[in-house]
Amino acid sequence: MNMLLLLLIIPALTVGGLLFSNGKRLPRMVAAVGMSLQFAAACYLVLAYLQERAAGNTAEMLFTSSYEWFKYLNIRFDLGVDGVSVSLILLTAIVTLAGVFISWRVEDLAKEFFVSLILLATGVFGFFISIDLFSMFLFYELAVIPMYLLIGIWGSGPREYAAMKLTLMLMAGSAFLLVGLLGLYFYSANAADQHTFNLLEIARGGIPIEAQRLFFPLTFVGFGVLGALFPFHTWSPDGHASAPTAVSMLHAGVLMKLGGYGCFRVAIFLMPEAAAEMSWFFIILTGSCVIYAATHAILQTDLKYINAYSSVSHCGLVLFAILMLNETALTGAVLQMISHGLMTALFFALIGMLYERTHTRIVQEMGGLLKVLPFISAVYVIAGLASLGLPGLSGFVAELSIFVGAFEHPDVFHRVWTILAVSAIVVTAVYILRVVGVMLMGPIKEPAYAALPGAFWYEKTGALLLILPIVGMGLLPLWLADMIQFSLIPLLRALGVG
């Protein structure tokens, strides 16, 4: 059996076990065991992938398998991974397991909550292991649909509005995406002169430039909506603010990465000529997103909204880097997806811990928390330093690669937009340090805060699952960068730069 199928079988068995679990304690135990096994499977996949490459296997995709699905339309369930997808699979496993521990005290419809959460993660895993456009689209929808239930049922504030806005905007993006994918199918041909959804077969056959000019913007925008492409990003802050903690973690940590990965894997890889022609327009949009969202974060007073706009800015930076179309920037884009996924999930976990204790997310209503919540406060500072790109943490490695790669373009247009994007680091430092100064430093704001309980074991476990790879990636980034760069060779060859 292909090991990639385990990444779908384990969550499916976990969901099955949850359906037969009752009470408040058993569902979380089942979810924790299932996602621990999933994390172990993801770690094994990384090791197996590295061993295959070390043994000299230079295939574009490893661990491939194909299962016939609908013969008449040549629709197949094709699986395979490269260094990019393997790294994002590991990210998803880490964030999902951390989300289970952070949700340890969910009591309202706990079984249904964990079922929905793991279904969302299953869609993400399936998306990353698919090399068939039809399968990718199905898993894309599987990942998006549970968000409506998770926010609408377990959310807070205007949760119905946020859930509906998120769903409608992502479904609109899916409509653009579906047209683009069907266009690729009808303009494709495999070795047997059949239409195909297989990514590798489409790339080998090529898409006519006239079709690329039509379907590239549809596909890029379709995926870009989920990746917070400006001006279609407005669903994200509202969704974050109303979502329960673990859902915000998966939403920002892994779900939004489907947008960046789809733009990279489908739009750029399959339509490189159109990408080179039209990149300037989308660079303006993504560069504007980086700056706009960062400056908007300064104006927020709610911790979730601050982190939500920060996430939009960082995800905009991913799309910005992808559009630079060179090895250094593309490597930085994938590193940024991983780094941002870890640190934003950690931010939302910490915000959830703080809210459970103080019952507020307004920065000005908190103060002196470092004295009473030392673990949570220290981890928040580390996450903030990673977000603003401190050397030694994951954010520095990712952002430096992006800015160096973007500045490799010698023309004025690219360099001006690169300088503008770099300025967002200064803005990020402003809102991160402001929050740390007001919320953690100084005297204790409320007398009741002096008796707040510290972090529990399950909260520490969830936080450490995220903070260790943030530090590890910052100190030892080369193995990950090398794994990613090897997988960029086919794309760079298609772009004519490798």
For each residue, the residues with C-beta under 8 A, 3 or more apart:
1: 5 6
2: 5 63 65 79
3: 6 7 41 44 45 48 63
4: 7 8 45 63 65 79 80 81 129
5: 1 2 8 9 65 79
6: 1 3 9 10 41
7: 3 4 10 11 38 41 42 45 89 125 126 129
8: 4 5 11 12 122 125 126 129
9: 5 6 12 13
10: 6 7 13 14 34 37 38 41
11: 7 8 14 15 34 38 118 119 121 122 125
12: 8 9 15 16 122
13: 9 10 16 17 34
14: 10 11 17 18 30 31 33 34 35 37 38 118
15: 11 12 18 19 115 118 119 122
16: 12 13 19 20
17: 13 14 20 21 30 34
18: 14 15 21 27 30 31 111 114 115 118
19: 15 16 111 115
20: 16 17
21: 17 18 26 27 29 30 111
22: 26 111
23: 26 27
24: 27 28 107 110
25: 28 29
26: 21 22 23 29 30
27: 18 21 23 24 30 31 110 111 113 114
28: 24 25 31 32 100 103 104 106 110 114
29: 21 25 26 32 33
30: 14 17 18 21 26 27 33 34 114
31: 14 18 27 28 34 35 100 114 117 118
32: 28 29 35 36 97 100 101
33: 14 29 30 36 37
34: 10 11 13 14 17 30 31 37 38 118
35: 14 31 32 38 39 93 96 97 100 118 121
36: 32 33 39 40 97
37: 10 14 33 34 40 41
38: 7 10 11 14 34 35 41 42 93 96 97 121 125
39: 35 36 42 43 93 94 96 97
40: 36 37 43 44
41: 3 6 7 10 37 38 44 45 93
42: 7 38 39 45 46 89 90 92 93 94
43: 39 40 46 47 90 93
44: 3 40 41 47 48
45: 3 4 7 41 42 48 49 63 81 86 89 90
46: 42 43 49 50 86 87 90
47: 43 44 50 51
48: 3 44 45 51 52 63
49: 45 46 52 53 62 63 81 83 86 483
50: 46 47 53 54 479 483
51: 47 48 54 55
52: 48 49 55 57 62
53: 49 50 56 57 58 62 83 483 486
54: 50 51
55: 51 52
56: 53
57: 52 53 62
58: 53
59: 62 64
60: 82 200 490
61: 64 80 81 82 131 200
62: 49 52 53 57 59 80 81 82
63: 2 3 4 45 48 49 79 80 81
64: 59 61 78 79 80 131
65: 2 4 5 78 79 80
66: 76 77 78 79
67: 76 77 78
68: 71 76 77
69: 75 76 77 134
70: 73 74 75
71: 68 74
72:
73: 70 195
74: 70 71 190 194 195 196 197
75: 69 70 132 134 197
76: 66 67 68 69 132 197 198
77: 66 67 68 69 130 132 135
78: 64 65 66 67 130 131 132 135 197 198 199
79: 2 4 5 63 64 65 66 129 130 131
80: 4 61 62 63 64 65 129 131 200
81: 4 45 49 61 62 63 85 86 89 128 129
82: 60 61 62 85 86 486 487
83: 49 53 86 87 483 484 485 486 487
84: 87 88 261 264 265 334 484 487 488
85: 81 82 88 89 128 129 261 265
86: 45 46 49 81 82 83 89 90 483
87: 46 83 84 90 91 334 338 480 483 484
88: 84 85 91 92 128 254 257 261 334 337 338
89: 7 42 45 81 85 86 92 93 125 128 129
90: 42 43 45 46 86 87 93 94
91: 87 88 94 95 253 254 257 337 338 341 342
92: 42 88 89 95 96 121 124 125 128 254
93: 35 38 39 41 42 43 89 90 96 97
94: 39 42 90 91 97 98 342 465 466 469
95: 91 92 98 99 249 250 253 254 341 342 345 466
96: 35 38 39 92 93 99 100 117 118 121 250 254
97: 32 35 36 38 39 93 94 100 101 465
98: 94 95 101 102 249 345 346 349 461 462 463 465 466
99: 95 96 102 103 117 245 246 247 249 250 345 349 462
100: 28 31 32 35 96 97 103 104 114 117 246 462
101: 32 97 98 104 458 459 461 462 465
102: 98 99 245 246 249 349 352 353 458 459 462
103: 28 99 100 106 113 114 117 244 245 246
104: 28 100 101 456 458 459
105: 356 458
106: 28 103 110 113 114 154 244 246
107: 24 110
108: 113 154
109: 112 113 153 154
110: 24 27 28 106 107 113 114
111: 18 19 21 22 27 114 115
112: 109 115 116 153
113: 27 103 106 108 109 110 116 117 150 153 154 244
114: 18 27 28 30 31 100 103 106 110 111 117 118
115: 15 18 19 111 112 118 119
116: 112 113 119 120 146 149 150
117: 31 96 99 100 103 113 114 120 121 146 150 246 247 250
118: 11 14 15 18 31 34 35 96 114 115 121 122
119: 11 15 115 116 122 123 142 146
120: 116 117 123 124 142 143 146 147 150 247 250 255
121: 11 35 38 92 96 117 118 124 125 143 250 254
122: 8 11 12 15 118 119 125 126 139 142 143
123: 119 120 126 127 139 140 141 142 143 144 146
124: 92 120 121 127 128 139 143 250 254 255 257 258
125: 7 8 11 38 89 92 121 122 128 129 139
126: 7 8 122 123 129 130 135 138 139 142
127: 123 124 130 136 139 140 143 258 261
128: 81 85 88 89 92 124 125 261
129: 4 7 8 79 80 81 85 89 125 126
130: 77 78 79 126 127 135 136 139
131: 61 64 78 79 80 198 199 200
132: 75 76 77 78 135 136 197 198 199
133: 136 137 181 184 185 197 198 199 202 266
134: 69 75 137 138 181 185 197
135: 77 78 126 130 132 138 139 197
136: 127 130 132 133 139 140 262 266
137: 133 134 140 141 174 177 178 181
138: 126 134 135 141 142
139: 122 123 124 125 126 127 130 135 136 142 143
140: 123 127 136 137 143 144 174 177 226 258 262
141: 123 137 138 144 145 174
142: 119 120 122 123 126 138 139 145 146
143: 120 121 122 123 124 127 139 140 146 147 255 258
144: 123 140 141 147 167 170 171 174 226 255
145: 141 142 148 149 167
146: 116 117 119 120 123 142 143 149 150
147: 120 143 144 150 151 163 166 167 170 239 243 247 251 255
148: 145 151 152 163 164 166 167
149: 116 145 146 152 153 163
150: 113 116 117 120 146 147 153 154 155 243 244 247
151: 147 148 154 155 159 162 163 166 239 242 243 244 247
152: 148 149 155 159 160 163 164
153: 109 112 113 149 150
154: 106 108 109 113 150 151 244 247
155: 150 151 152 159 162 163 242 243 244 247
156: 159 242 244
157: 162 241 242
158: 161 162 238 242
159: 151 152 155 156 162 163 242
160: 152 163 164
161: 158 164 165 238 242
162: 151 155 157 158 159 165 166 238 239 241 242 243
163: 147 148 149 151 152 155 159 160 166 167 239 242
164: 148 152 160 161 167 168
165: 161 162 168 169 234 235 238 239
166: 147 148 151 162 163 169 170 235 236 238 239
167: 144 145 147 148 163 164 170 171
168: 164 165 171 172
169: 165 166 172 173 225 232 234 235
170: 144 147 166 167 173 174 225 226 235
171: 144 167 168 174 175
172: 168 169 175 176 225
173: 169 170 176 177 221 222 223 224 225 226 232
174: 137 140 141 144 170 171 177 178 222
175: 171 172 178 179 222
176: 172 173 179 180 218 219 221 222 225
177: 137 140 173 174 180 181 218 219 222 223 262
178: 137 174 175 181 182 222
179: 175 176 182 183 215 218 222
180: 176 177 183 184 215 216 218 219 222 267
181: 133 134 137 177 178 184 185 197 219 266
182: 178 179 185 186
183: 179 180 186 187 211 214 215 218
184: 133 180 181 187 188 197 202 207 215 219 266 270 271
185: 133 134 181 182 188 195 196 197
186: 182 183 195
187: 183 184 207 208 211 215
188: 184 185 195 196 197 201 202 205 207
189: 193 194 195 196 205
190: 74 193 194 195 196 198 201 204 205
191: 201
192:
193: 189 190
194: 74 189 190
195: 73 74 185 186 188 189 190
196: 74 185 188 189 190 201 202 205
197: 74 75 76 78 132 133 134 135 181 184 185 188 202
198: 76 78 131 132 133 190 201 202
199: 78 131 132 133 202 203 265 266 269 270
200: 60 61 80 131 203 204
201: 188 190 191 196 198 204 205
202: 133 184 188 196 197 198 199 205 207 270
203: 199 200 206 269 270 490 494
204: 190 200 201
205: 188 189 190 196 201 202
206: 203
207: 184 187 188 202 211 212 215 270 271
208: 187 211 212
209: 212 213 273 274
210: 213 214
211: 183 187 207 208 214 215
212: 207 208 209 215 216 271 273 274
213: 209 210 216 274 277 278
214: 183 210 211 217 218
215: 179 180 183 184 187 207 211 212 218 219 271 274
216: 180 212 213 219 220 267 271 274 275 278
217: 214 220 221 274 278
218: 176 177 179 180 183 214 215 221 222
219: 176 177 180 181 184 215 216 222 223 262 263 266 267 271
220: 216 217 223 224 229 263 267 275 282
221: 173 176 217 218 224 225 229 232
222: 173 174 175 176 177 178 179 180 218 219 225 262
223: 173 177 219 220 226 227 258 259 260 261 262 263 266 267
224: 173 220 221 227 228 229 232 259 263 282 319
225: 169 170 172 173 176 221 222 229 232 235 259
226: 140 144 170 173 223 255 256 258 259 262
227: 223 224 256 257 258 259 260 262 263 315 318 319
228: 224 232 233 236 256 259 289 293 311 312 315 316
229: 220 221 224 225 232 233 259 282 285 286 289 316 319
230: 233 285 286 288 289 292 293 316
231: 234 285
232: 169 173 221 224 225 228 229 235
233: 228 229 230 236 237 289 293 312 316
234: 165 169 231 237 238
235: 165 166 169 170 225 232 238 239
236: 166 228 233 239 240 251 252 256 308 311 312
237: 233 234 240 241 305 308 309 312
238: 158 161 162 165 166 234 235 241 242
239: 147 151 162 163 165 166 235 236 242 243 251 308
240: 236 237 243 248 251 252 304 305 307 308 311 348
241: 157 162 237 238 302 304 305 308
242: 151 155 156 157 158 159 161 162 163 238 239
243: 147 150 151 155 162 239 240 247 248 251
244: 103 106 113 150 151 154 155 156 247 248 352
245: 99 102 103 248 249 348 349 351 352 355
246: 99 100 102 103 106 117 249 250 352
247: 99 117 120 147 150 151 154 155 243 244 250 251
248: 240 243 244 245 251 252 304 348 351 352
249: 95 98 99 102 245 246 252 253 344 345 348 349
250: 95 96 99 117 120 121 124 246 247 253 254 255 345
251: 147 236 239 240 243 247 248 255 256
252: 236 240 248 249 255 256 307 308 311 340 341 344 345 348
253: 91 95 249 250 256 257 341 342 344 345 348
254: 88 91 92 95 96 121 124 250 257 258 341 345
255: 120 124 143 144 147 226 250 251 252 258
256: 226 227 228 236 251 252 253 259 260 311 315
257: 88 91 124 227 253 254 260 261 337 341
258: 124 127 140 143 223 226 227 254 255 261 262
259: 223 224 225 226 227 228 229 256 262 263 315 319
260: 223 227 256 257 263 264 315 318 319 322 333 337
261: 84 85 88 127 128 223 257 258 264 265 337
262: 136 140 177 219 222 223 226 227 258 259 265 266 267
263: 219 220 223 224 227 259 260 266 267 268 319 322
264: 84 260 261 267 268 269 322 330 333 334 491
265: 84 85 199 261 262 268 269
266: 133 136 181 184 199 219 223 262 263 269 270
267: 180 216 219 220 223 262 263 264 270 271 275
268: 263 264 265 271 272 275 322 325 491 495
269: 199 203 264 265 266 272 490 491 494
270: 184 199 202 203 207 266 267
271: 184 207 212 215 216 219 267 268 274 275
272: 268 269 275 276 491 494 495 496
273: 209 212 276 277
274: 209 212 213 215 216 217 271 277 278
275: 216 220 267 268 271 272 278 279 323 325 495
276: 272 273 279 325 495
277: 213 273 274
278: 213 216 217 274 275 281 282
279: 275 276 282 283 323 324 325
280: 283 284 413
281: 278 284 285
282: 220 224 229 278 279 285 286 319 323
283: 279 280 286 287 320 323 324 413 414 417
284: 280 281 287 288 417
285: 229 230 231 281 282 288 289
286: 229 230 282 283 289 290 316 317 319 320 323
287: 283 284 290 291 316 320 417 420 421
288: 230 284 285 291 292
289: 228 229 230 233 285 286 292 293 312 313 315 316 319 320
290: 286 287 293 294 313 316 317 320 420 421 424
291: 287 288 294 295 313 420 421 423 424 427
292: 230 288 289 295 296 313
293: 228 230 233 289 290 296 297 309 310 312 313 316
294: 290 291 297 298 309 310 313 424 427 428 431
295: 291 292 298 299 427
296: 292 293 299 300 309
297: 293 294 300 305 306 309 310 313 427 428 431
298: 294 295 427 430 431 434
299: 295 296
300: 296 297 305 306 309 431
301: 305 306 362 363 364
302: 241 305 306 361 362 363
303: 306 307 351 354 355 361 362 363 435 439
304: 240 241 248 307 308 348 351 361
305: 237 240 241 297 300 301 302 308 309
306: 297 300 301 302 303 309 310 363 431 435
307: 240 252 303 304 310 311 344 347 348 351
308: 236 237 239 240 241 252 304 305 311 312
309: 237 293 294 296 297 300 305 306 312 313
310: 293 294 297 306 307 313 314 344 347 387 428 431
311: 228 236 240 252 256 307 308 314 315 340 344
312: 228 233 236 237 289 293 308 309 315 316
313: 289 290 291 292 293 294 297 309 310 316 317 424 428
314: 310 311 317 318 336 340 344 387
315: 227 228 256 259 260 289 311 312 318 319 340
316: 228 229 230 233 286 287 289 290 293 312 313 319 320
317: 286 290 313 314 320 321 336 399 402 421 424
318: 227 260 314 315 321 322 333 336 337 340
319: 224 227 229 259 260 263 282 286 289 315 316 322 323 333
320: 283 286 287 289 290 316 317 323 324 402 406 417 421
321: 317 318 324 329 330 332 333 336 401 402 405 406
322: 260 263 264 268 318 319 325 329 330 333
323: 275 279 282 283 286 319 320
324: 279 283 320 321 329 330 402 405 406 408 409 414
325: 268 275 276 279 322 329 330 495 497
326: 329 330 405 408 409 492 497
327: 330 331 405 485 488 492 497 498
328: 331 332 401 404 405 408
329: 321 322 324 325 326 332 333 401 402 404 405 406 408
330: 264 321 322 324 325 326 327 333 334 405 488 491 492
331: 327 328 334 335 401 405 481 484 485 488
332: 321 328 329 335 336 398 399 400 401 402 403 404 405
333: 260 264 318 319 321 322 329 330 336 337 402
334: 84 87 88 264 330 331 337 338 484
335: 331 332 338 339 394 397 398 401 473 477 480 481 484
336: 314 317 318 321 332 333 339 340 398 399 401 402
337: 88 91 257 260 261 318 333 334 340 341
338: 87 88 91 334 335 341 342 394 398 473 480
339: 335 336 342 343 386 394 395 397 398 470 473
340: 252 311 314 315 318 336 337 343 344 395 398
341: 91 95 252 253 254 257 337 338 344 345
342: 91 94 95 253 338 339 345 346 386 394 466 469 470 473
343: 339 340 346 347 383 386 387 394 395 466 470
344: 249 252 253 307 310 311 314 340 341 347 348 387
345: 95 98 99 249 250 252 253 254 341 342 348 349 466
346: 98 342 343 349 350 379 383 463 466 467 470
347: 307 310 343 344 350 351 380 383 387
348: 240 245 248 249 252 253 304 307 344 345 351 352
349: 98 99 102 245 249 345 346 352 353 459 462 463 466
350: 346 347 353 354 376 379 380 383 463
351: 245 248 303 304 307 347 348 354 355 361
352: 102 244 245 246 248 348 349 355 356
353: 102 349 350 356 357 376 455 459
354: 303 350 351 357 358 361 366 369 373 376
355: 245 303 351 352 358 359 360 361
356: 105 352 353 359
357: 353 354 373 452 453
358: 354 355 365 366 369 446 449 452
359: 355 356
360: 355 365 366
361: 302 303 304 351 354 355
362: 301 302 303 365 366
363: 301 302 303 306 366 434 435 438 439
364: 301 438
365: 358 360 362 445 446
366: 354 358 360 362 363 369 438 439 445 449
367: 438 439 441 442 443 444 445
368: 371 372 440 441 442 443 444 445 449
369: 354 358 366 372 373 376 377 439 440 444 449 452
370: 373 374 377 378 440 441
371: 368 374 444
372: 368 369 444 449 450 451 452 454
373: 354 357 369 370 376 377 452 454 455
374: 370 371 377 378 454
375: 378 379 454 455 460 463
376: 350 353 354 369 373 379 380 454 455 459 463
377: 369 370 373 374 380 381 440
378: 370 374 375 381 382
379: 346 350 375 376 382 383 463 467
380: 347 350 376 377 383 384 436 439 440
381: 377 378 384 385 436 440
382: 378 379 385 386 393 467 470 471
383: 343 346 347 350 379 380 386 387 467 470
384: 380 381 387 388 432 433 435 436
385: 381 382 388 390 393 395 432
386: 339 342 343 382 383 389 390 393 394 395 470 474
387: 310 314 343 344 347 383 384 395 428 432
388: 384 385 395 425 428 429 432 433
389: 386 393 395 396 399 400 425 428
390: 385 386 393 395 396
391: 396 474
392: 396 471 474 475
393: 382 385 386 389 390 396 470 471 473 474
394: 335 338 339 342 343 386 397 398 469 470 471 473 474 477
395: 339 340 343 385 386 387 388 389 390 398 399 474
396: 389 390 391 392 393 399 400 474
397: 335 339 394 400 401 473 474 477 481
398: 332 335 336 338 339 340 394 395 401 402
399: 317 332 336 389 395 396 402 403 425
400: 332 389 396 397 403 404
401: 321 328 329 331 332 335 336 397 398 404 405 481
402: 317 320 321 324 329 332 333 336 398 399 405 406 421
403: 332 399 400 406 407 418 421 422
404: 328 329 332 400 401 407 408
405: 321 324 326 327 328 329 330 331 332 401 402 408
406: 320 321 324 329 402 403 409 414 417 418 421
407: 403 404 414 415 418
408: 324 326 328 329 404 405
409: 324 326 406 413 414 415 418
410: 414 415
411: 414 415
412: 415 416
413: 280 283 409 416 417
414: 283 324 406 407 409 410 411 417 418
415: 407 409 410 411 412 418 419
416: 412 413 419 420
417: 283 284 287 320 406 413 414 420 421
418: 403 406 407 409 414 415 421 422
419: 415 416 422 423
420: 287 290 291 416 417 423 424
421: 287 290 291 317 320 402 403 406 417 418 424
422: 403 418 419 425
423: 291 419 420 426 427
424: 290 291 294 313 317 420 421 427 428
425: 388 389 399 422 428 429
426: 423 429 430
427: 291 294 295 297 298 423 424 430 431
428: 294 297 310 313 387 388 389 424 425 431 432
429: 388 425 426 432 433
430: 298 426 427 433 434
431: 294 297 298 300 306 310 427 428 434 435
432: 384 385 387 388 428 429 435 436
433: 384 388 429 430 436 437
434: 298 363 430 431 437 438
435: 303 306 363 384 431 432 438 439
436: 380 381 384 432 433 439 440 441
437: 433 434 440 441 442
438: 363 364 366 367 434 435 441 442
439: 303 363 366 367 369 380 435 436
440: 368 369 370 377 380 381 436 437
441: 367 368 370 436 437 438
442: 367 368 437 438
443: 367 368
444: 367 368 369 371 372 447 449 450
445: 365 366 367 368 449
446: 358 365 449
447: 444 450
448: 451 452
449: 358 366 368 369 372 444 445 446 452
450: 372 444 447
451: 372 448
452: 357 358 369 372 373 448 449
453: 357 456
454: 372 373 374 375 376
455: 353 373 375 376 459 460 463
456: 104 453 459 460
457: 460 461
458: 101 102 104 105 461 462
459: 101 102 104 349 353 376 455 456 462 463
460: 375 455 456 457 463 464
461: 98 101 457 458 464 465
462: 98 99 100 101 102 349 458 459 465 466
463: 98 346 349 350 375 376 379 455 459 460 466 467
464: 460 461 467 468
465: 94 97 98 101 461 462 468 469
466: 94 95 98 342 343 345 346 349 462 463 469 470
467: 346 379 382 383 463 464 470 471
468: 464 465 471 472
469: 94 342 394 465 466 472 473
470: 339 342 343 346 382 383 386 393 394 466 467 473 474
471: 382 392 393 394 467 468 474 475
472: 468 469 475 476
473: 335 338 339 342 393 394 397 469 470 476 477 480
474: 386 391 392 393 394 395 396 397 470 471 477
475: 392 471 472
476: 472 473 479
477: 335 394 397 473 474 480 481
478: 481 482
479: 50 476 482 483
480: 87 335 338 473 477 483 484
481: 331 335 397 401 477 478 484 485
482: 478 479 485 486
483: 49 50 53 83 86 87 479 480 486 487
484: 83 84 87 331 334 335 480 481 487 488
485: 83 327 331 481 482 488 489
486: 53 82 83 482 483 489
487: 82 83 84 483 484 490
488: 84 327 330 331 484 485 491 492 498
489: 485 486 492 493 498
490: 60 203 269 487 493 494
491: 264 268 269 272 330 488 494 495 498
492: 326 327 330 488 489 495 497 498
493: 489 490 496 498
494: 203 269 272 490 491
495: 268 272 275 276 325 491 492 498
496: 272 493
497: 325 326 327 492
498: 327 488 489 491 492 493 495
